[in-house]
Amino acid sequence: MQKAGVIRDFYGRRYRIGESDRALLGRPRGWMLGAAWAAMLAAGVGQYGYGALLPALVAERGWTWAQGCWVLALWTVCQSASVYPAARLRPAVALAVGAVLCASGFVALAGSGDFAVVLVSHAMLGGIGAGLVYGTCVNVVARWYPERSSRVALTSGAFAYGAIPFMLLGSGPAAAVVLVLAGAAALVLRNPPEDWWPQHVDPRRWALDKTVNPSLRRNRPAIRQYSVAEVVRCPESRPLYFAVACAAAVLLFDIAYLSAFKGLLAAALFAGASGIGRAGVGWAGARFGRRVVLCGALVVAGLVQLLVIGPFTLVGACLAGAACGACYALLPGVVEGHFGERLGLSNFGLFYGAKAVGGLLGVLLAAYVAGPTGFVVTAVLGVVAAVLVGALRQPGRPVLALWRG
């Protein structure tokens, strides 16, 4: 049994040791993972499920195609903008509020055809609720599994593939499901103490020993811990922010376009691949380097846009979904590797907010620039994002040039 206390590693990072998950919770930390995963299952319906049902909703409600896309655009802006504050709230409060807001949005979407009502209730309030659920679940899992980032990717994957059943059932059942799952999670989820570390892993060895932490072979830790204010002022944060915005534009364009012009099956395959693909990308990031894998995923996300519009739509939808999902699975690790772990989730929420800009662009492209032109634009955006990520450098690390005499 480790002696309780706080220690530091070679990089100055703090670890609170000596307290087991069972001692703190009365149960294994796997309960936190399971509850967060369950809550995320219904939260993504407003994005993936709405996108799949968009053609039917437009025809049924008498909206224009552009009006239907504006609902998705505003939902995306509100969802991504509320992830950052969610990390600062108590899990029980954030999940309870998020569940109520999500459910009320789904009820309005199912029961009202008035565009203004849906825009306020589902797009605005429902989007905020989904962001609170997303940010809280990712934050709690990351805190309970500081040595296993793949658990965060597994949790975020449910946000995508959890929407598939509701693509067939509609938005009515989603209201009840999100209330039950997120409400139950609100009773279970809680944060560990600040800087908590699991007993079975030596944090100092984990920080330096590549046999204990194999990801160190391809992923260098950040030079120091950056606060949110320091990240905002840091020049190295700008390429990553714009890369996330470009990736979001590709993701949201595909969500809006696929179901409308390629069918519900293509949209379901995109959502399923987006969620399932996140489960294995953590292994790839640890083995080959998170920045390298993220760069490759963005290249794939861009280039397969040209495949989606051709005769191989279903193959392209799977590849595009997996590549876009990988971007969001790898983002927390990339942010931590550049700006530090201690405020990793707050800093992650800052970069996740770039989805508001990119998502708005992607949905409006689908609304007003449909067809080959839209796919060419998103293909370029994916490649641009890859170039930006490829150019990323850790802030504070000196660039050593070889002198040639």
C-alpha positions in Angstrom: 0.0 0.0 0.0 1.4 3.4 -1.0 1.6 6.1 1.6 -1.0 8.8 0.9 0.4 12.1 -0.3 1.4 14.2 -3.3 4.6 13.6 -5.3 6.1 15.2 -8.4 7.8 13.6 -11.4 10.8 14.7 -13.6 8.6 17.2 -15.4 7.2 18.8 -12.2 3.7 17.2 -12.7 1.8 16.5 -9.4 0.3 13.1 -8.5 -2.0 12.3 -5.6 -1.2 8.8 -4.6 -2.2 6.3 -1.9 -6.0 6.3 -2.4 -7.7 3.6 -4.3 -10.7 4.0 -6.5 -12.7 1.6 -4.3 -11.8 3.6 -1.2 -12.9 6.9 -2.8 -16.0 5.5 -4.6 -17.0 2.4 -2.8 -16.8 0.6 -6.2 -14.3 0.2 -9.0 -13.6 3.2 -11.3 -15.1 1.1 -14.2 -18.5 2.4 -12.9 -17.4 5.9 -13.9 -16.5 4.7 -17.4 -19.8 2.7 -17.8 -22.0 5.6 -16.6 -20.3 8.1 -18.8 -20.4 5.8 -21.8 -24.2 5.3 -21.3 -24.9 9.0 -21.0 -23.1 9.7 -24.2 -25.2 7.2 -26.2 -28.2 9.5 -26.4 -26.4 12.9 -26.4 -25.2 12.7 -29.9 -28.6 12.1 -31.5 -29.0 15.8 -31.9 -26.0 15.8 -34.3 -25.9 12.5 -36.1 -29.5 11.5 -35.7 -30.8 14.9 -36.7 -28.6 14.9 -39.8 -29.9 11.6 -40.8 -33.5 12.6 -40.4 -33.0 16.0 -42.0 -34.6 15.2 -45.4 -37.7 13.7 -43.8 -38.0 16.6 -41.3 -37.7 19.2 -44.1 -40.4 17.5 -46.2 -42.7 16.9 -43.3 -42.5 20.3 -41.7 -42.5 22.3 -44.9 -39.2 23.9 -44.2 -36.7 24.9 -46.8 -33.5 22.9 -47.0 -31.5 25.9 -45.7 -33.8 26.2 -42.7 -33.2 22.5 -41.8 -29.5 23.0 -42.1 -29.6 26.1 -39.9 -31.1 24.1 -37.0 -28.1 21.7 -37.3 -25.7 24.6 -37.5 -26.9 26.3 -34.4 -27.1 23.1 -32.5 -23.4 22.5 -33.4 -22.4 26.0 -32.3 -24.2 25.6 -28.9 -22.9 22.1 -28.3 -19.3 22.8 -28.9 -19.3 26.1 -27.0 -20.7 24.5 -23.9 -18.0 21.8 -23.6 -15.5 24.1 -22.1 -17.7 25.3 -19.1 -18.9 21.8 -18.5 -15.4 20.7 -17.3 -15.7 23.3 -14.5 -19.1 22.2 -13.2 -19.9 19.4 -10.8 -20.7 16.3 -12.8 -24.1 15.7 -11.1 -25.3 19.3 -11.8 -24.0 19.4 -15.4 -25.5 16.1 -16.3 -28.8 16.8 -14.7 -29.1 20.1 -16.5 -27.8 18.6 -19.7 -30.3 15.7 -19.6 -33.3 18.1 -19.1 -32.2 20.4 -21.9 -31.5 17.6 -24.4 -34.8 15.9 -23.6 -36.8 19.2 -23.9 -35.2 19.8 -27.3 -36.1 16.3 -28.6 -39.7 16.8 -27.4 -40.0 20.1 -29.2 -38.5 18.6 -32.4 -40.9 15.6 -32.3 -44.0 17.7 -31.4 -43.6 21.0 -33.1 -43.3 22.0 -36.7 -42.7 25.7 -36.0 -39.2 26.6 -37.2 -38.6 29.3 -34.5 -39.7 26.9 -31.7 -37.3 24.1 -32.9 -34.5 26.6 -33.4 -34.7 27.8 -29.8 -35.6 24.6 -28.0 -33.7 21.9 -30.0 -30.9 23.8 -31.6 -30.0 26.2 -28.8 -31.1 24.6 -25.6 -30.7 21.0 -26.8 -27.3 21.8 -28.2 -26.2 23.3 -24.8 -27.5 20.2 -23.0 -25.5 17.9 -25.3 -22.4 19.9 -24.8 -22.8 19.7 -21.0 -23.2 15.9 -21.2 -20.2 15.5 -23.6 -17.9 17.8 -21.7 -18.8 16.2 -18.3 -18.4 12.6 -19.4 -15.1 13.2 -21.2 -13.8 15.1 -18.2 -14.7 12.6 -15.6 -13.3 9.6 -17.5 -10.1 11.4 -18.2 -9.7 12.2 -14.5 -10.3 8.6 -13.4 -8.1 7.1 -16.2 -5.1 9.5 -16.4 -2.8 6.7 -17.5 -5.2 5.2 -20.1 -6.3 7.8 -22.7 -8.0 5.1 -24.8 -10.9 5.2 -22.3 -11.6 8.8 -23.3 -11.8 7.7 -26.9 -14.1 4.9 -26.1 -16.4 7.3 -24.3 -16.5 9.8 -27.1 -17.3 7.1 -29.6 -20.7 6.5 -28.0 -21.6 10.0 -29.0 -21.6 8.9 -32.6 -22.7 5.3 -32.9 -25.3 5.8 -30.1 -27.4 7.8 -32.6 -27.9 4.9 -35.0 -31.0 3.3 -33.4 -32.7 6.7 -33.2 -32.2 7.2 -37.0 -34.9 4.6 -37.3 -37.0 5.4 -34.3 -37.1 9.2 -34.5 -36.6 11.9 -31.9 -39.5 11.1 -29.6 -37.8 8.0 -27.9 -34.5 9.9 -27.6 -36.1 12.3 -25.1 -36.9 9.5 -22.7 -33.6 7.7 -23.2 -31.4 10.7 -22.6 -33.4 11.5 -19.4 -32.9 8.0 -18.1 -29.3 7.4 -19.1 -27.9 10.9 -18.4 -30.1 11.2 -15.3 -28.8 7.9 -13.9 -25.2 8.9 -14.7 -25.7 12.1 -12.8 -26.4 10.0 -9.7 -23.2 8.0 -10.2 -20.5 10.2 -11.7 -18.2 12.2 -9.5 -14.7 13.6 -9.9 -11.7 12.1 -8.1 -9.5 14.4 -6.0 -7.3 16.8 -7.9 -4.3 15.1 -9.5 -5.5 11.6 -8.4 -3.4 8.7 -9.7 -4.2 4.9 -9.5 -2.4 2.8 -7.0 -1.2 0.0 -9.4 1.0 2.3 -11.6 4.1 4.1 -10.3 3.7 7.7 -11.7 7.4 8.5 -11.7 8.2 5.4 -13.8 5.1 6.0 -16.0 6.5 9.5 -16.7 9.9 8.3 -17.9 10.0 4.5 -18.4 9.0 3.5 -22.0 8.4 -0.1 -20.8 5.7 1.1 -18.4 4.3 3.8 -20.7 5.0 2.6 -24.3 3.5 5.8 -25.7 6.6 7.7 -24.6 8.4 6.2 -27.6 6.4 8.4 -30.0 4.8 11.0 -27.8 6.9 13.5 -25.9 5.3 15.1 -22.8 4.7 18.8 -22.7 7.6 21.0 -21.5 5.3 22.4 -18.8 1.7 22.9 -17.7 0.0 25.8 -19.6 -3.0 27.6 -18.2 -6.0 28.4 -20.5 -4.9 32.1 -20.6 -1.4 31.0 -21.6 -2.7 28.7 -24.3 -4.7 31.5 -25.8 -1.6 33.7 -26.0 0.6 30.9 -27.3 1.3 31.1 -31.1 1.5 27.3 -31.3 -2.2 27.1 -30.4 -3.4 28.8 -33.5 -2.6 26.1 -36.1 -4.2 23.4 -33.9 -7.4 25.6 -33.4 -7.7 26.1 -37.2 -7.1 22.4 -37.9 -9.9 21.4 -35.5 -12.2 24.0 -37.3 -11.3 22.5 -40.7 -11.9 18.9 -39.4 -15.3 20.0 -38.0 -16.3 21.5 -41.3 -15.6 18.2 -43.1 -17.5 16.2 -40.4 -20.6 18.4 -40.4 -20.7 18.7 -44.1 -20.8 14.9 -44.5 -23.5 14.6 -41.8 -25.8 17.1 -43.5 -25.1 15.9 -47.0 -25.0 12.1 -46.8 -28.5 11.4 -45.6 -30.0 14.0 -48.0 -28.4 12.9 -51.2 -26.9 9.5 -50.5 -29.5 7.9 -48.2 -30.0 6.9 -44.6 -27.7 3.8 -44.9 -24.7 6.1 -45.8 -25.5 8.3 -42.9 -25.7 5.4 -40.5 -22.4 3.9 -41.8 -20.8 7.3 -41.3 -22.0 7.6 -37.7 -21.1 4.0 -36.9 -17.6 4.2 -38.3 -17.1 7.6 -36.6 -17.8 6.0 -33.2 -16.3 2.6 -33.6 -13.1 4.0 -35.2 -12.3 5.9 -32.1 -11.9 2.7 -30.0 -8.7 1.6 -31.9 -7.2 4.9 -32.6 -5.8 5.3 -29.1 -3.5 2.2 -29.7 -2.4 3.7 -33.0 -1.6 7.1 -31.4 0.5 5.4 -28.7 2.4 3.3 -31.1 3.0 5.7 -34.0 2.5 9.1 -32.3 -0.7 11.0 -31.8 0.3 14.0 -34.0 1.4 11.7 -36.8 -1.8 9.6 -36.7 -4.0 12.7 -36.4 -2.2 14.1 -39.5 -2.9 10.9 -41.4 -6.5 10.8 -40.3 -7.0 14.4 -41.6 -5.5 13.5 -44.9 -7.8 10.5 -45.3 -10.8 12.6 -44.2 -10.1 15.1 -46.9 -9.2 12.8 -49.8 -12.1 10.4 -49.3 -14.5 13.3 -49.8 -13.9 12.7 -53.5 -14.8 9.0 -53.0 -18.1 9.8 -51.3 -19.4 11.7 -54.2 -18.6 8.9 -56.7 -19.9 5.4 -57.2 -18.2 4.1 -53.9 -20.4 6.2 -51.6 -20.8 3.6 -48.8 -17.0 2.8 -48.7 -16.3 6.5 -48.7 -18.8 7.1 -45.9 -17.2 4.5 -43.7 -13.7 5.9 -44.3 -14.7 9.5 -43.8 -16.6 8.6 -40.6 -13.6 6.7 -39.2 -11.2 9.4 -40.1 -13.3 12.2 -38.7 -14.0 10.3 -35.5 -10.2 9.6 -35.1 -9.7 13.4 -35.0 -11.8 13.9 -31.9 -10.5 10.8 -30.2 -6.9 12.0 -30.6 -7.5 15.6 -29.8 -7.3 15.4 -26.0 -4.0 13.6 -26.2 -2.5 16.0 -28.7 -3.6 19.0 -26.5 -2.1 17.4 -23.4 1.2 16.6 -25.3 1.6 20.3 -26.2 0.1 22.2 -23.3 0.2 19.8 -20.3 -2.0 17.3 -18.5 -3.1 19.1 -15.4 -5.5 21.5 -17.3 -5.8 19.1 -20.2 -9.6 18.9 -20.2 -10.1 22.7 -19.8 -7.6 23.2 -22.6 -9.3 20.5 -24.7 -12.6 22.3 -24.3 -11.0 25.4 -25.6 -9.9 23.7 -28.8 -13.1 21.7 -29.1 -14.8 25.1 -29.3 -13.3 25.4 -32.8 -16.0 23.0 -33.8 -18.4 25.9 -33.6 -16.6 27.8 -36.3 -15.9 24.7 -38.5 -19.3 23.1 -38.0 -21.1 26.3 -39.0 -19.0 26.5 -42.2 -19.6 22.8 -43.0 -23.3 22.9 -42.5 -23.7 26.1 -44.5 -21.7 24.5 -47.3 -24.2 21.6 -47.3 -27.1 24.1 -47.3 -25.9 26.4 -50.1 -23.0 24.7 -52.0 -24.2 21.1 -52.5 -22.8 18.8 -55.1 -19.2 18.3 -56.3 -18.1 21.9 -55.3 -18.9 21.3 -51.7 -16.9 18.0 -51.6 -13.9 19.7 -53.3 -14.0 22.4 -50.7 -14.1 19.9 -47.8 -11.4 17.8 -49.4 -9.1 20.9 -49.4 -10.1 21.7 -45.8 -9.1 18.2 -44.7 -5.7 18.5 -46.4 -5.1 22.0 -45.0 -5.9 20.7 -41.5 -3.3 17.9 -42.0 -0.7 20.4 -43.0 -1.4 22.6 -40.0 -1.1 19.6 -37.6 2.0 18.4 -39.3 3.6 21.8 -38.7 2.7 21.7 -34.9 5.6 22.1 -32.5 5.6 21.9 -28.7 5.7 25.4 -27.2 8.8 26.1 -25.2 10.9 23.3 -26.9 13.9 24.8 -28.7 14.5 24.1 -32.3 18.0 22.6 -32.8 19.6 23.3 -36.2 22.6 21.3 -37.4 25.6 23.5 -38.2 27.4 22.8 -41.3 30.9 24.0 -41.6 
